[in-house]
């Protein structure tokens, strides 16, 4: 609970830094999402990541890993930190657009098999 307010404040500042696209909508084009293994070095990893100005942390339980979104301009600096990472999304904006294209499915109360094709 003690960390809730600082986390929400940080998230609001980070989200405010997004750049609107041509249509005025917020875009995550070029943003990369990473999972950073923290293990017993959680504090050291957080300290390194905090050195970058526009990193968005999007998981709360960071004892094992830290999930972050990195803006395009910060990717090179982030990768220079040489952390133990896995790329979750190469281009978050492209993945959001792809995920938004759900196919129509048939069904009433119980979804038909076509529903599962959206996942």
VEXMIBA-850728 format. One record per residue: residue in one letter; x, y, z of N, C-alpha, C in turn. Coordinates in pm, whole numbers, plus 50000, padded with zeros to 5 digits. Layout:
N
{residuo = A&n.u = X&n.v = Y&n.w = Z&ca.u = X&ca.v = Y&ca.w = Z&c.u = X&c.v = Y&c.w = Z}
...
***
This chain:
119
{residuo = X&n.u = 50082&n.v = 49881&n.w = 50000&ca.u = 50000&ca.v = 50000&ca.w = 50000&c.u = 50087&c.v = 50125&c.w = 50000}
{residuo = X&n.u = 50201&n.v = 50119&n.w = 50071&ca.u = 50289&ca.v = 50235&ca.w = 50077&c.u = 50342&c.v = 50273&c.w = 49940}
{residuo = X&n.u = 50358&n.v = 50174&n.w = 49853&ca.u = 50413&ca.v = 50200&ca.w = 49721&c.u = 50307&c.v = 50233&c.w = 49618}
{residuo = X&n.u = 50180&n.v = 50220&n.w = 49653&ca.u = 50074&ca.v = 50241&ca.w = 49556&c.u = 50073&c.v = 50384&c.w = 49502}
{residuo = X&n.u = 50076&n.v = 50483&n.w = 49590&ca.u = 50072&ca.v = 50622&ca.w = 49544&c.u = 50193&c.v = 50658&c.w = 49459}
{residuo = X&n.u = 50317&n.v = 50626&n.w = 49503&ca.u = 50431&ca.v = 50657&ca.w = 49415&c.u = 50423&c.v = 50585&c.w = 49281}
{residuo = X&n.u = 50376&n.v = 50461&n.w = 49281&ca.u = 50363&ca.v = 50385&ca.w = 49157&c.u = 50262&c.v = 50451&c.w = 49064}
{residuo = X&n.u = 50148&n.v = 50492&n.w = 49118&ca.u = 50046&ca.v = 50558&ca.w = 49036&c.u = 50096&c.v = 50692&c.w = 48984}
{residuo = X&n.u = 50169&n.v = 50766&n.w = 49066&ca.u = 50225&ca.v = 50894&ca.w = 49022&c.u = 50325&c.v = 50873&c.w = 48910}
{residuo = X&n.u = 50413&n.v = 50775&n.w = 48926&ca.u = 50512&ca.v = 50745&ca.w = 48823&c.u = 50444&c.v = 50703&c.w = 48693}
{residuo = X&n.u = 50344&n.v = 50619&n.w = 48705&ca.u = 50273&ca.v = 50573&ca.w = 48586&c.u = 50205&c.v = 50690&c.w = 48514}
{residuo = X&n.u = 50145&n.v = 50781&n.w = 48591&ca.u = 50077&ca.v = 50894&ca.w = 48526&c.u = 50177&c.v = 50985&c.w = 48456}
{residuo = X&n.u = 50294&n.v = 51005&n.w = 48516&ca.u = 50397&ca.v = 51087&ca.w = 48452&c.u = 50447&c.v = 51018&c.w = 48325}
{residuo = X&n.u = 50473&n.v = 50889&n.w = 48335&ca.u = 50524&ca.v = 50814&ca.w = 48220&c.u = 50420&c.v = 50811&c.w = 48108}
{residuo = X&n.u = 50294&n.v = 50789&n.w = 48142&ca.u = 50191&ca.v = 50783&ca.w = 48039&c.u = 50168&c.v = 50920&c.w = 47976}
{residuo = X&n.u = 50190&n.v = 51024&n.w = 48050&ca.u = 50177&ca.v = 51159&ca.w = 47997&c.u = 50285&c.v = 51190&c.w = 47894}
{residuo = X&n.u = 50393&n.v = 51112&n.w = 47893&ca.u = 50503&ca.v = 51137&ca.w = 47801&c.u = 50479&c.v = 51075&c.w = 47663}
{residuo = X&n.u = 50370&n.v = 51001&n.w = 47645&ca.u = 50342&ca.v = 50939&ca.w = 47515&c.u = 50317&c.v = 51046&c.w = 47411}
{residuo = X&n.u = 50353&n.v = 51019&n.w = 47289&ca.u = 50336&ca.v = 51115&ca.w = 47181&c.u = 50212&c.v = 51079&c.w = 47100}
{residuo = X&n.u = 50119&n.v = 51176&n.w = 47084&ca.u = 50001&ca.v = 51148&ca.w = 47003&c.u = 50039&c.v = 51127&c.w = 46858}
{residuo = X&n.u = 49968&n.v = 51037&n.w = 46791&ca.u = 49989&ca.v = 51014&ca.w = 46648&c.u = 49921&c.v = 51123&c.w = 46567}
{residuo = X&n.u = 49920&n.v = 51108&n.w = 46436&ca.u = 49862&ca.v = 51207&ca.w = 46346&c.u = 49713&c.v = 51228&c.w = 46373}
{residuo = X&n.u = 49645&n.v = 51124&n.w = 46420&ca.u = 49501&ca.v = 51135&ca.w = 46445&c.u = 49471&c.v = 51179&c.w = 46589}
{residuo = X&n.u = 49573&n.v = 51218&n.w = 46664&ca.u = 49555&ca.v = 51265&ca.w = 46801&c.u = 49552&c.v = 51154&c.w = 46904}
{residuo = X&n.u = 49557&n.v = 51029&n.w = 46861&ca.u = 49557&ca.v = 50916&ca.w = 46954&c.u = 49699&c.v = 50889&c.w = 47002}
{residuo = X&n.u = 49709&n.v = 50835&n.w = 47121&ca.u = 49840&ca.v = 50797&ca.w = 47176&c.u = 49889&c.v = 50675&c.w = 47098}
{residuo = X&n.u = 50016&n.v = 50674&n.w = 47065&ca.u = 50071&ca.v = 50561&ca.w = 46990&c.u = 50191&c.v = 50502&c.w = 47063}
{residuo = X&n.u = 50204&n.v = 50372&n.w = 47056&ca.u = 50319&ca.v = 50303&ca.w = 47113&c.u = 50405&c.v = 50244&c.w = 47001}
{residuo = X&n.u = 50399&n.v = 50302&n.w = 46883&ca.u = 50479&ca.v = 50255&ca.w = 46771&c.u = 50627&c.v = 50262&c.w = 46805}
{residuo = X&n.u = 50695&n.v = 50151&n.w = 46786&ca.u = 50838&ca.v = 50145&ca.w = 46813&c.u = 50875&c.v = 50117&c.w = 46957}
{residuo = X&n.u = 50781&n.v = 50120&n.w = 47048&ca.u = 50809&ca.v = 50089&ca.w = 47188&c.u = 50835&c.v = 49939&c.w = 47201}
{residuo = X&n.u = 50932&n.v = 49902&n.w = 47283&ca.u = 50962&ca.v = 49761&ca.w = 47305&c.u = 50930&c.v = 49725&c.w = 47449}
{residuo = X&n.u = 50876&n.v = 49607&n.w = 47469&ca.u = 50847&ca.v = 49557&ca.w = 47604&c.u = 50945&c.v = 49446&c.w = 47635}
{residuo = X&n.u = 51003&n.v = 49454&n.w = 47753&ca.u = 51102&ca.v = 49356&ca.w = 47798&c.u = 51062&c.v = 49298&c.w = 47933}
{residuo = X&n.u = 51104&n.v = 49176&n.w = 47956&ca.u = 51099&ca.v = 49115&ca.w = 48089&c.u = 51244&c.v = 49104&c.w = 48134}
{residuo = X&n.u = 51275&n.v = 49164&n.w = 48248&ca.u = 51410&ca.v = 49163&ca.w = 48304&c.u = 51412&c.v = 49068&c.w = 48423}
{residuo = X&n.u = 51500&n.v = 48969&n.w = 48419&ca.u = 51517&ca.v = 48879&ca.w = 48533&c.u = 51583&c.v = 48957&c.w = 48646}
{residuo = X&n.u = 51520&n.v = 48958&n.w = 48764&ca.u = 51578&ca.v = 49030&ca.w = 48878&c.u = 51645&c.v = 48935&c.w = 48976}
{residuo = X&n.u = 51576&n.v = 48826&n.w = 49011&ca.u = 51633&ca.v = 48731&ca.w = 49108&c.u = 51680&c.v = 48800&c.w = 49234}
{residuo = X&n.u = 51795&n.v = 48759&n.w = 49285&ca.u = 51844&ca.v = 48819&ca.w = 49410&c.u = 51898&c.v = 48961&c.w = 49392}
{residuo = X&n.u = 51905&n.v = 49010&n.w = 49269&ca.u = 51961&ca.v = 49142&ca.w = 49241&c.u = 51852&c.v = 49246&c.w = 49213}
{residuo = X&n.u = 51736&n.v = 49230&n.w = 49271&ca.u = 51623&ca.v = 49317&ca.w = 49241&c.u = 51657&c.v = 49465&c.w = 49258}
{residuo = X&n.u = 51718&n.v = 49503&n.w = 49369&ca.u = 51750&ca.v = 49644&ca.w = 49394&c.u = 51848&c.v = 49699&c.w = 49291}
{residuo = X&n.u = 51950&n.v = 49622&n.w = 49256&ca.u = 52049&ca.v = 49667&ca.w = 49158&c.u = 51986&c.v = 49684&c.w = 49020}
{residuo = X&n.u = 51899&n.v = 49590&n.w = 48982&ca.u = 51832&ca.v = 49598&ca.w = 48853&c.u = 51743&c.v = 49722&c.w = 48848}
{residuo = X&n.u = 51665&n.v = 49743&n.w = 48954&ca.u = 51576&ca.v = 49859&ca.w = 48959&c.u = 51656&c.v = 49989&c.w = 48951}
{residuo = X&n.u = 51771&n.v = 49991&n.w = 49017&ca.u = 51855&ca.v = 50110&ca.w = 49015&c.u = 51905&c.v = 50140&c.w = 48874}
{residuo = X&n.u = 51947&n.v = 50036&n.w = 48803&ca.u = 51994&ca.v = 50055&ca.w = 48665&c.u = 51882&c.v = 50106&c.w = 48575}
{residuo = X&n.u = 51766&n.v = 50044&n.w = 48588&ca.u = 51652&ca.v = 50081&ca.w = 48504&c.u = 51607&c.v = 50224&c.w = 48536}
{residuo = X&n.u = 51616&n.v = 50262&n.w = 48663&ca.u = 51575&ca.v = 50397&ca.w = 48703&c.u = 51663&c.v = 50505&c.w = 48642}
{residuo = X&n.u = 51781&n.v = 50468&n.w = 48592&ca.u = 51870&ca.v = 50566&ca.w = 48531&c.u = 51817&c.v = 50616&c.w = 48396}
{residuo = X&n.u = 51721&n.v = 50545&n.w = 48340&ca.u = 51661&ca.v = 50586&ca.w = 48212&c.u = 51534&c.v = 50667&c.w = 48242}
{residuo = X&n.u = 51516&n.v = 50780&n.w = 48177&ca.u = 51407&ca.v = 50870&ca.w = 48214&c.u = 51265&c.v = 50826&c.w = 48179}
{residuo = X&n.u = 51246&n.v = 50748&n.w = 48076&ca.u = 51110&ca.v = 50723&ca.w = 48028&c.u = 51069&c.v = 50577&c.w = 48030}
{residuo = X&n.u = 51116&n.v = 50502&n.w = 48126&ca.u = 51083&ca.v = 50360&ca.w = 48135&c.u = 50952&c.v = 50344&c.w = 48211}
{residuo = X&n.u = 50863&n.v = 50259&n.w = 48160&ca.u = 50736&ca.v = 50231&ca.w = 48227&c.u = 50741&c.v = 50088&c.w = 48281}
{residuo = X&n.u = 50730&n.v = 50075&n.w = 48413&ca.u = 50725&ca.v = 49944&ca.w = 48477&c.u = 50578&c.v = 49903&c.w = 48483}
{residuo = X&n.u = 50544&n.v = 49783&n.w = 48434&ca.u = 50403&ca.v = 49744&ca.w = 48436&c.u = 50375&c.v = 49615&c.w = 48510}
{residuo = X&n.u = 50460&n.v = 49578&n.w = 48604&ca.u = 50421&ca.v = 49471&ca.w = 48696&c.u = 50456&c.v = 49513&c.w = 48838}
{residuo = X&n.u = 50380&n.v = 49465&n.w = 48932&ca.u = 50400&ca.v = 49506&ca.w = 49071&c.u = 50490&c.v = 49412&c.w = 49151}
{residuo = X&n.u = 50482&n.v = 49283&n.w = 49122&ca.u = 50564&ca.v = 49185&ca.w = 49194&c.u = 50696&c.v = 49170&c.w = 49119}
{residuo = X&n.u = 50800&n.v = 49237&n.w = 49168&ca.u = 50928&ca.v = 49242&ca.w = 49095&c.u = 51036&c.v = 49155&c.w = 49156}
{residuo = X&n.u = 50999&n.v = 49065&n.w = 49245&ca.u = 51099&ca.v = 48980&ca.w = 49310&c.u = 51168&c.v = 48886&c.w = 49212}
{residuo = X&n.u = 51098&n.v = 48841&n.w = 49109&ca.u = 51156&ca.v = 48750&ca.w = 49011&c.u = 51187&c.v = 48818&c.w = 48879}
{residuo = X&n.u = 51100&n.v = 48911&n.w = 48839&ca.u = 51123&ca.v = 48981&ca.w = 48712&c.u = 51058&c.v = 49119&c.w = 48715}
{residuo = X&n.u = 51104&n.v = 49201&n.w = 48624&ca.u = 51053&ca.v = 49335&ca.w = 48607&c.u = 51011&c.v = 49348&c.w = 48461}
{residuo = X&n.u = 50885&n.v = 49383&n.w = 48436&ca.u = 50837&ca.v = 49402&ca.w = 48300&c.u = 50834&c.v = 49552&c.w = 48272}
{residuo = X&n.u = 50899&n.v = 49593&n.w = 48165&ca.u = 50909&ca.v = 49735&ca.w = 48133&c.u = 50879&c.v = 49761&c.w = 47986}
{residuo = X&n.u = 50836&n.v = 49883&n.w = 47958&ca.u = 50815&ca.v = 49929&ca.w = 47822&c.u = 50915&c.v = 50042&c.w = 47799}
{residuo = X&n.u = 50989&n.v = 50032&n.w = 47689&ca.u = 51095&ca.v = 50127&ca.w = 47659&c.u = 51060&c.v = 50204&c.w = 47532}
{residuo = X&n.u = 51064&n.v = 50339&n.w = 47538&ca.u = 51038&ca.v = 50417&ca.w = 47417&c.u = 51150&c.v = 50400&c.w = 47315}
{residuo = X&n.u = 51119&n.v = 50420&n.w = 47188&ca.u = 51219&ca.v = 50397&ca.w = 47082&c.u = 51351&c.v = 50470&c.w = 47106}
{residuo = X&n.u = 51346&n.v = 50591&n.w = 47155&ca.u = 51468&ca.v = 50670&ca.w = 47175&c.u = 51556&c.v = 50617&c.w = 47288}
{residuo = X&n.u = 51499&n.v = 50532&n.w = 47375&ca.u = 51572&ca.v = 50481&ca.w = 47491&c.u = 51618&c.v = 50336&c.w = 47473}
{residuo = X&n.u = 51578&n.v = 50270&n.w = 47365&ca.u = 51608&ca.v = 50127&ca.w = 47347&c.u = 51758&c.v = 50101&c.w = 47349}
{residuo = X&n.u = 51833&n.v = 50180&n.w = 47275&ca.u = 51978&ca.v = 50158&ca.w = 47269&c.u = 52043&c.v = 50173&c.w = 47407}
{residuo = X&n.u = 52004&n.v = 50275&n.w = 47481&ca.u = 52059&ca.v = 50297&ca.w = 47615&c.u = 52018&c.v = 50184&c.w = 47709}
{residuo = X&n.u = 51893&n.v = 50138&n.w = 47696&ca.u = 51846&ca.v = 50027&ca.w = 47779&c.u = 51926&c.v = 49900&c.w = 47751}
{residuo = X&n.u = 51943&n.v = 49869&n.w = 47625&ca.u = 52017&ca.v = 49747&ca.w = 47589&c.u = 52164&c.v = 49756&c.w = 47631}
{residuo = X&n.u = 52219&n.v = 49877&n.w = 47639&ca.u = 52357&ca.v = 49896&ca.w = 47684&c.u = 52374&c.v = 49862&c.w = 47832}
{residuo = X&n.u = 52264&n.v = 49855&n.w = 47907&ca.u = 52272&ca.v = 49817&ca.w = 48048&c.u = 52309&c.v = 49669&c.w = 48066}
{residuo = X&n.u = 52296&n.v = 49590&n.w = 47959&ca.u = 52334&ca.v = 49447&ca.w = 47959&c.u = 52263&c.v = 49368&c.w = 48070}
{residuo = X&n.u = 52132&n.v = 49388&n.w = 48081&ca.u = 52054&ca.v = 49314&ca.w = 48179&c.u = 52009&c.v = 49182&c.w = 48119}
{residuo = X&n.u = 51970&n.v = 49089&n.w = 48203&ca.u = 51920&ca.v = 48958&ca.w = 48160&c.u = 51774&c.v = 48976&c.w = 48118}
{residuo = X&n.u = 51751&n.v = 48994&n.w = 47986&ca.u = 51617&ca.v = 49027&ca.w = 47939&c.u = 51564&c.v = 48929&c.w = 47836}
{residuo = X&n.u = 51433&n.v = 48933&n.w = 47821&ca.u = 51361&ca.v = 48865&ca.w = 47715&c.u = 51270&c.v = 48971&c.w = 47653}
{residuo = X&n.u = 51267&n.v = 48979&n.w = 47521&ca.u = 51178&ca.v = 49075&ca.w = 47455&c.u = 51037&c.v = 49017&c.w = 47453}
{residuo = X&n.u = 50942&n.v = 49091&n.w = 47510&ca.u = 50803&ca.v = 49050&ca.w = 47509&c.u = 50731&c.v = 49100&c.w = 47384}
{residuo = X&n.u = 50764&n.v = 49222&n.w = 47341&ca.u = 50705&ca.v = 49282&ca.w = 47221&c.u = 50812&c.v = 49362&c.w = 47149}
{residuo = X&n.u = 50835&n.v = 49333&n.w = 47023&ca.u = 50931&ca.v = 49410&ca.w = 46942&c.u = 50877&c.v = 49549&c.w = 46912}
{residuo = X&n.u = 50748&n.v = 49556&n.w = 46881&ca.u = 50684&ca.v = 49684&ca.w = 46850&c.u = 50545&c.v = 49679&c.w = 46914}
{residuo = X&n.u = 50533&n.v = 49741&n.w = 47029&ca.u = 50410&ca.v = 49735&ca.w = 47106&c.u = 50293&c.v = 49795&c.w = 47029}
{residuo = X&n.u = 50316&n.v = 49903&n.w = 46956&ca.u = 50209&ca.v = 49965&ca.w = 46877&c.u = 50154&c.v = 49871&c.w = 46772}
{residuo = X&n.u = 50243&n.v = 49802&n.w = 46700&ca.u = 50200&ca.v = 49706&ca.w = 46598&c.u = 50122&c.v = 49591&c.w = 46661}
{residuo = X&n.u = 50168&n.v = 49545&n.w = 46778&ca.u = 50098&ca.v = 49436&ca.w = 46845&c.u = 49960&c.v = 49480&c.w = 46893}
{residuo = X&n.u = 49948&n.v = 49604&n.w = 46941&ca.u = 49816&ca.v = 49655&ca.w = 46981&c.u = 49721&c.v = 49658&c.w = 46862}
{residuo = X&n.u = 49770&n.v = 49706&n.w = 46747&ca.u = 49685&ca.v = 49712&ca.w = 46628&c.u = 49642&c.v = 49572&c.w = 46584}
{residuo = X&n.u = 49735&n.v = 49478&n.w = 46586&ca.u = 49702&ca.v = 49340&ca.w = 46546&c.u = 49600&c.v = 49279&c.w = 46640}
{residuo = X&n.u = 49616&n.v = 49305&n.w = 46769&ca.u = 49526&ca.v = 49249&ca.w = 46869&c.u = 49386&c.v = 49310&c.w = 46858}
{residuo = X&n.u = 49377&n.v = 49431&n.w = 46807&ca.u = 49249&ca.v = 49499&ca.w = 46795&c.u = 49164&c.v = 49444&c.w = 46681}
{residuo = X&n.u = 49222&n.v = 49367&n.w = 46592&ca.u = 49149&ca.v = 49313&ca.w = 46476&c.u = 49086&c.v = 49178&c.w = 46508}
{residuo = X&n.u = 48985&n.v = 49179&n.w = 46592&ca.u = 48915&ca.v = 49055&ca.w = 46624&c.u = 48824&c.v = 49016&c.w = 46510}
{residuo = X&n.u = 48821&n.v = 48889&n.w = 46480&ca.u = 48729&ca.v = 48839&ca.w = 46379&c.u = 48591&c.v = 48824&c.w = 46442}
{residuo = X&n.u = 48490&n.v = 48837&n.w = 46361&ca.u = 48354&ca.v = 48817&ca.w = 46411&c.u = 48335&c.v = 48671&c.w = 46451}
{residuo = X&n.u = 48259&n.v = 48649&n.w = 46554&ca.u = 48232&ca.v = 48511&ca.w = 46594&c.u = 48083&c.v = 48495&c.w = 46620}
{residuo = X&n.u = 48040&n.v = 48371&n.w = 46607&ca.u = 47900&ca.v = 48341&ca.w = 46627&c.u = 47882&c.v = 48284&c.w = 46767}
{residuo = X&n.u = 47769&n.v = 48312&n.w = 46825&ca.u = 47743&ca.v = 48254&ca.w = 46955&c.u = 47637&c.v = 48333&c.w = 47029}
{residuo = X&n.u = 47582&n.v = 48269&n.w = 47128&ca.u = 47485&ca.v = 48337&ca.w = 47212&c.u = 47542&c.v = 48336&c.w = 47352}
{residuo = X&n.u = 47493&n.v = 48251&n.w = 47435&ca.u = 47546&ca.v = 48245&ca.w = 47571&c.u = 47675&c.v = 48164&c.w = 47578}
{residuo = X&n.u = 47684&n.v = 48063&n.w = 47496&ca.u = 47805&ca.v = 47980&ca.w = 47492&c.u = 47876&c.v = 48009&c.w = 47361}
{residuo = X&n.u = 47998&n.v = 48058&n.w = 47366&ca.u = 48070&ca.v = 48090&ca.w = 47242&c.u = 48091&c.v = 47966&c.w = 47156}
{residuo = X&n.u = 48085&n.v = 47987&n.w = 47028&ca.u = 48114&ca.v = 47880&ca.w = 46932&c.u = 48265&c.v = 47871&c.w = 46912}
{residuo = X&n.u = 48317&n.v = 47768&n.w = 46849&ca.u = 48462&ca.v = 47752&ca.w = 46832&c.u = 48528&c.v = 47870&c.w = 46761}
{residuo = X&n.u = 48455&n.v = 47946&n.w = 46682&ca.u = 48516&ca.v = 48060&ca.w = 46614&c.u = 48564&c.v = 48166&c.w = 46712}
{residuo = X&n.u = 48507&n.v = 48168&n.w = 46833&ca.u = 48549&ca.v = 48264&ca.w = 46934&c.u = 48696&c.v = 48245&c.w = 46969}
{residuo = X&n.u = 48739&n.v = 48120&n.w = 46982&ca.u = 48876&ca.v = 48090&ca.w = 47023&c.u = 48978&c.v = 48134&c.w = 46918}
{residuo = X&n.u = 48936&n.v = 48150&n.w = 46794&ca.u = 49028&ca.v = 48194&ca.w = 46689&c.u = 49080&c.v = 48335&c.w = 46712}
{residuo = X&n.u = 49016&n.v = 48411&n.w = 46799&ca.u = 49062&ca.v = 48546&ca.w = 46830&c.u = 49179&c.v = 48546&c.w = 46927}
{residuo = X&n.u = 49211&n.v = 48432&n.w = 46982&ca.u = 49321&ca.v = 48425&ca.w = 47079&c.u = 49424&c.v = 48335&c.w = 47030}
***
